[in-house]
Amino acid sequence: MSEHKQSEKVRLPKLAWILIGVSIAILGAIGSCALWLYVYATTPAPKLENETVTIFIPRGMPTTEIISELADSQLIRQDLRLFILMKYHQNELNLQAGEFALHTNQTPIALLKELSTARPVEYQITLPEGFTVEETAALFAQQGWADSQRFVQLCYDPTFIAELELPEVASLEGYLFPDTYNFKKPRISEERLIKMLVDRSTKVYQQLVENQQRSTALTRHQIYTLASIVEKESAQDAEREIIASVFLNRLKKKMRLQSDPTVYYGLGMPKRKLTRKDLADQSPYNTYVIKGLPPGPICSPGAASLVAVLSPAETDYYYFVAKNDGSHQFSKNLSDHNRAVRKYQR
């Protein structure tokens, strides 16, 4: 009995030393791993000249590809330790899709946290007043936000137009509201883009109608049509209401509108001056030939032109001619108008 106890006393110190040795080895390994991770986590990426680098992350992009994208952009050093850090911080990180401008020379954790909270890059595109459907399509196509052919096709598609609650119009000419719009990648479809422009037009029109004091016998489509003509004829904001009054006065007298921009539109917008033969063209948009308004707008009118038609000036003018300085000479009768034409258009 005493010999057994004595042998236990001999073996225990050896076991203890083994356990101590193993513990030290484990702690050393943990410490080495921790130091290995710490060095990576606190070391900034290579310094770049630019303060920010823009990257695009598509929806559903795997984490491995996101890391590769960050590494290819030199925003981060690609390393196995990055996966470990992401796993450890997964509850704090919310990697999102989109286009982001990320700061350079950051540590991996700081970069990942910025990507989790960054706001997507926004692009502003201004659609000017007076653009046609084709010009609008070209503008968005040049900026990379639409396929021009698809855009135009939809603007003349009866089924798509009906979905926009515009069953009375044959095309969306005039209803793509000129304004400044903000966009984020990935780009939206042509359907959603056009709907955005039309919705903006509808909203602005409803606000203008609610705020205007006078009643009008014109339908919404006729208002847009006349406003588009005013848009093309007006170079100065101060004259819009007067020009609108001229056309409305002529409509009341059943006089032809005789507006050159409508002729240009009917001819397909040629890059030349109109000829006498053009003025006799039988296009339904030629207001030298047809009576009343053309079948639809000739461009997208802005809010100012819509207001001019809804609240025109009270005048007894029936004619106007350009002075070649952006303004017009207005006349009450044909003889005065002819004198103005000889003076300014000789």
Buried (B, 14 or more C-beta within 10 A) or exposed (E): EEEEEEEEEEEEEEEEEEEEEEEEEEEEEEEEEEEBBEEBBEEBBEEBEEEEBEBBBEEEBEBEEBBBBBBEBBBBBBBEBBEBBBEEBEEEBEBBBBBBBBBBBBBBBBBBBBBEEBEBBEBEBEBEBBBBBBBBBBBBBEEEBBBBEBBBEBBEBEEBBEEBEBEEBEBBBBBBBBBEBEBEBEBBEBBEBBBBBBBBBBEBBEEBEEEBEEEBEBEBBBBBBBBBBBBBBBBEEEBBBBBBBBBBBBBEEEBBBBBBBBBBBBBEEEEEEBEEEBBEBEBEBBBBBBEBBBBBBBBBBBBBBBBBBBBBBEBEBBBBBBBEEEBBBBBEEEEBBEEBBEEBEE
